[in-house]
Amino acid sequence: MPSLTVREARLRRHRRVRAKLHGDAVRPRLDDDSGKTLASASHLALAKSFKGDKTAQAEAVGKALATAAKKAGVDTCVFDRGGYLYHGRVKALADGAREGGLEF
């Protein structure tokens, strides 16, 4: 069996996670199955004076995401890590969203 590249392995994990993880009316994914984005946030929207490493940046984006979700009327959602390990920046983003009041 040929070995997988890093990208192929992540896409395989992504498909496996997506098969098990489905949002519904009560707990939607922030990007639902119909392709409509309910809320989004980016590091580009952070203040230019932001100081910190990329993990701190991910936590700040998580807080901004929670604020955007609350504006859209979403209090609880399903966290789709997209095939990435729940560690480092992904975990920081999730923790920041939880601190901002979003529940998964």
Backbone as JSON, one array per atom type, in Angstrom:
{
  "sequence": "MPSLTVREARLRRHRRVRAKLHGDAVRPRLDDDSGKTLASASHLALAKSFKGDKTAQAEAVGKALATAAKKAGVDTCVFDRGGYLYHGRVKALADGAREGGLEF",
  "N": [[0.85, -1.18, 0.0], [0.69, 2.13, -0.95], [2.21, 4.96, 0.65], [0.54, 7.74, 2.23], [0.34, 11.21, 1.36], [0.78, 14.16, 3.37], [-1.32, 15.93, 2.96], [-3.24, 14.26, 1.7], [-3.76, 12.48, 3.8], [-4.92, 14.23, 5.68], [-7.22, 15.02, 4.28], [-8.51, 12.57, 4.14], [-9.03, 12.12, 6.88], [-10.72, 14.31, 7.23], [-12.96, 13.64, 5.65], [-13.82, 11.4, 7.09], [-14.46, 12.51, 9.6], [-16.45, 14.32, 8.81], [-18.42, 12.58, 7.92], [-19.41, 11.54, 10.28], [-20.28, 13.75, 11.63], [-22.89, 15.88, 11.82], [-24.8, 18.76, 11.46], [-27.82, 20.16, 12.86], [-31.1, 21.67, 13.11], [-31.13, 22.66, 15.69], [-28.47, 22.49, 16.63], [-26.44, 23.7, 14.54], [-23.85, 23.34, 12.0], [-21.39, 25.84, 11.51], [-21.06, 26.38, 8.89], [-23.4, 25.31, 7.0], [-24.99, 22.26, 5.65], [-26.2, 22.96, 3.25], [-24.49, 24.75, 2.21], [-24.53, 27.35, 3.01], [-23.09, 29.94, 4.76], [-23.23, 30.6, 8.13], [-21.94, 32.12, 10.09], [-18.82, 33.82, 10.28], [-15.28, 34.39, 10.75], [-12.08, 36.01, 10.7], [-8.48, 36.19, 10.8], [-7.67, 38.46, 9.6], [-9.41, 40.44, 10.28], [-8.7, 41.23, 12.77], [-7.34, 43.66, 15.08], [-4.75, 45.85, 13.97], [-2.85, 46.37, 15.83], [-2.61, 44.1, 17.3], [-0.88, 41.89, 19.35], [0.97, 38.95, 19.65], [1.44, 35.34, 19.4], [0.7, 32.86, 16.84], [-1.08, 31.07, 17.98], [-2.33, 32.54, 19.98], [-3.52, 34.37, 18.32], [-5.34, 32.7, 16.99], [-7.04, 32.14, 19.11], [-8.16, 34.66, 19.57], [-9.52, 34.97, 17.16], [-11.4, 32.97, 17.49], [-12.96, 34.07, 19.54], [-13.98, 36.28, 18.16], [-15.45, 34.91, 16.27], [-17.41, 33.73, 17.87], [-18.8, 36.03, 18.64], [-19.79, 36.88, 16.14], [-21.42, 34.7, 15.55], [-23.32, 34.87, 17.58], [-24.58, 37.24, 16.83], [-25.81, 36.31, 14.53], [-27.7, 34.73, 15.62], [-27.04, 32.22, 16.58], [-26.44, 30.09, 19.16], [-25.58, 27.61, 20.06], [-23.55, 25.16, 18.5], [-22.02, 22.83, 16.17], [-18.72, 21.74, 16.23], [-16.54, 21.59, 13.65], [-13.58, 20.29, 12.91], [-12.25, 19.98, 10.57], [-10.55, 17.87, 9.73], [-8.13, 18.37, 10.87], [-5.92, 17.86, 13.66], [-7.16, 18.0, 16.99], [-5.63, 20.13, 18.51], [-3.21, 22.49, 19.58], [-3.46, 25.29, 17.52], [-6.05, 24.81, 16.57], [-7.38, 23.89, 18.85], [-7.06, 26.19, 20.41], [-8.62, 28.02, 18.97], [-11.16, 26.87, 19.33], [-11.37, 27.02, 22.15], [-11.32, 29.8, 22.47], [-13.71, 30.48, 21.19], [-15.51, 29.25, 22.91], [-15.04, 30.77, 25.22], [-16.06, 33.14, 24.31], [-18.74, 32.63, 24.47], [-19.99, 30.74, 22.87], [-21.39, 27.54, 22.42], [-20.35, 24.18, 22.06]],
  "CA": [[0.0, 0.0, 0.0], [1.52, 3.34, -0.98], [2.0, 5.86, 1.78], [-0.23, 8.95, 1.92], [0.96, 12.49, 1.63], [0.16, 14.83, 4.52], [-2.61, 16.48, 2.5], [-4.17, 13.15, 1.49], [-4.14, 11.97, 5.11], [-5.84, 15.19, 6.28], [-8.5, 14.93, 3.57], [-9.14, 11.32, 4.57], [-9.59, 12.39, 8.22], [-11.81, 15.26, 7.05], [-14.13, 12.89, 5.19], [-14.26, 10.54, 8.19], [-15.11, 13.36, 10.6], [-17.66, 14.89, 8.22], [-19.44, 11.52, 7.84], [-19.99, 11.33, 11.61], [-20.67, 15.02, 12.21], [-23.92, 16.58, 11.07], [-25.54, 19.76, 12.21], [-29.27, 20.14, 12.68], [-31.69, 22.99, 13.35], [-30.79, 23.1, 17.04], [-27.01, 22.66, 16.69], [-25.93, 23.67, 13.17], [-22.46, 23.67, 11.73], [-21.38, 27.25, 11.13], [-21.23, 26.34, 7.44], [-24.33, 24.19, 6.99], [-24.91, 21.33, 4.52], [-26.63, 23.59, 2.01], [-23.41, 25.61, 1.73], [-24.73, 28.71, 3.5], [-22.27, 30.26, 5.93], [-24.03, 31.29, 9.14], [-21.07, 33.09, 10.75], [-17.41, 33.62, 9.95], [-14.32, 35.33, 11.32], [-10.75, 35.83, 10.11], [-7.41, 36.93, 11.47], [-7.5, 39.74, 8.92], [-10.29, 41.41, 10.92], [-8.14, 41.62, 14.07], [-6.71, 44.98, 15.08], [-3.35, 45.85, 13.52], [-2.0, 46.46, 17.01], [-2.64, 42.81, 18.0], [0.42, 41.29, 19.62], [0.87, 37.57, 20.11], [1.79, 34.33, 18.42], [-0.42, 32.4, 16.03], [-2.05, 30.42, 18.85], [-3.11, 33.64, 20.58], [-4.3, 34.91, 17.22], [-6.45, 31.77, 16.78], [-7.98, 32.32, 20.22], [-8.87, 35.92, 19.31], [-10.45, 34.7, 16.05], [-12.49, 32.2, 18.08], [-13.84, 35.02, 20.24], [-14.68, 37.04, 17.12], [-16.41, 33.99, 15.67], [-18.53, 33.62, 18.81], [-19.56, 37.28, 18.53], [-20.5, 36.85, 14.86], [-22.46, 33.68, 15.65], [-24.4, 35.4, 18.43], [-25.32, 38.2, 16.0], [-26.6, 35.53, 13.58], [-28.71, 33.99, 16.36], [-26.57, 30.87, 16.86], [-25.83, 29.98, 20.5], [-24.91, 26.31, 20.12], [-23.21, 24.67, 17.17], [-21.15, 21.68, 16.1], [-17.38, 22.16, 15.85], [-15.94, 20.74, 12.62], [-12.16, 20.63, 12.9], [-11.78, 19.9, 9.19], [-9.5, 16.89, 9.53], [-6.93, 18.73, 11.64], [-5.93, 17.34, 15.02], [-7.66, 18.95, 17.99], [-4.42, 20.43, 19.25], [-2.58, 23.74, 19.16], [-4.29, 26.41, 17.06], [-7.46, 24.38, 16.47], [-7.87, 23.89, 20.22], [-7.11, 27.58, 20.85], [-9.79, 28.62, 18.34], [-12.34, 26.33, 20.01], [-11.41, 27.58, 23.5], [-11.7, 31.21, 22.33], [-15.14, 30.52, 20.88], [-16.22, 28.93, 24.15], [-14.93, 31.94, 26.09], [-16.95, 34.14, 23.75], [-20.11, 32.28, 24.76], [-20.52, 29.76, 21.93], [-21.34, 26.19, 23.0], [-20.36, 23.02, 21.18]],
  "C": [[0.89, 1.24, 0.0], [1.19, 4.26, 0.19], [1.28, 7.13, 1.31], [0.62, 10.19, 2.14], [0.23, 13.12, 2.82], [-1.22, 15.35, 4.14], [-3.65, 15.38, 2.31], [-4.65, 12.58, 2.82], [-5.14, 12.91, 5.79], [-7.21, 15.12, 5.61], [-9.25, 13.65, 3.93], [-9.77, 11.49, 5.96], [-10.79, 13.31, 8.11], [-13.09, 14.54, 6.61], [-14.69, 12.01, 6.31], [-14.99, 11.34, 9.25], [-16.44, 13.89, 10.07], [-18.78, 13.86, 8.12], [-20.14, 11.33, 9.17], [-20.64, 12.59, 12.15], [-21.69, 15.72, 11.32], [-24.59, 17.59, 11.98], [-27.03, 19.57, 11.99], [-29.8, 21.52, 13.01], [-31.3, 23.53, 14.71], [-29.3, 23.39, 17.17], [-26.42, 22.59, 15.29], [-24.41, 23.73, 13.14], [-22.47, 25.14, 11.31], [-21.42, 27.42, 9.62], [-22.11, 25.12, 7.18], [-24.24, 23.37, 5.71], [-25.33, 21.95, 3.2], [-25.58, 24.55, 1.46], [-23.55, 27.06, 2.18], [-23.9, 28.92, 4.77], [-23.09, 31.09, 6.9], [-23.22, 32.37, 9.85], [-19.63, 32.78, 10.35], [-16.57, 34.68, 10.63], [-12.95, 35.01, 10.72], [-9.72, 36.61, 10.92], [-7.19, 38.29, 10.82], [-8.36, 40.83, 9.56], [-9.76, 41.86, 12.29], [-7.47, 42.99, 13.95], [-5.24, 44.86, 14.66], [-2.39, 45.88, 14.7], [-1.97, 45.16, 17.81], [-1.24, 42.25, 18.13], [0.2, 39.87, 20.13], [1.25, 36.59, 19.01], [0.54, 33.83, 17.71], [-1.48, 31.68, 16.86], [-2.92, 31.46, 19.53], [-4.0, 34.28, 19.53], [-5.53, 34.02, 16.95], [-7.48, 31.91, 17.88], [-8.8, 33.59, 20.02], [-9.88, 35.75, 18.17], [-11.64, 33.9, 16.56], [-13.47, 33.09, 18.82], [-14.64, 35.85, 19.25], [-15.74, 36.18, 16.44], [-17.63, 33.82, 16.56], [-19.41, 34.87, 18.75], [-20.39, 37.3, 17.25], [-21.64, 35.84, 14.9], [-23.63, 34.17, 16.5], [-25.23, 36.42, 17.67], [-26.24, 37.48, 15.02], [-27.67, 34.7, 14.28], [-28.32, 32.55, 16.66], [-25.88, 30.87, 18.22], [-25.07, 28.68, 20.67], [-24.66, 25.83, 18.69], [-22.36, 23.42, 17.29], [-19.79, 22.15, 15.59], [-16.78, 21.16, 14.87], [-14.48, 21.16, 12.49], [-11.51, 20.45, 11.54], [-10.64, 18.93, 8.96], [-8.21, 17.21, 10.26], [-7.05, 18.15, 13.04], [-6.43, 18.42, 15.97], [-6.51, 19.26, 18.95], [-3.89, 21.76, 18.75], [-3.56, 24.81, 18.76], [-5.76, 26.04, 16.95], [-8.09, 24.4, 17.86], [-7.99, 25.32, 20.74], [-8.32, 28.29, 20.24], [-11.06, 28.15, 19.04], [-12.48, 26.92, 21.42], [-11.81, 29.06, 23.45], [-13.18, 31.36, 22.02], [-15.97, 30.19, 22.11], [-16.19, 30.1, 25.13], [-15.86, 33.05, 25.62], [-18.43, 33.83, 23.94], [-20.74, 31.28, 23.81], [-20.37, 28.37, 22.56], [-21.26, 25.16, 21.9], [-20.39, 21.78, 22.03]]
}
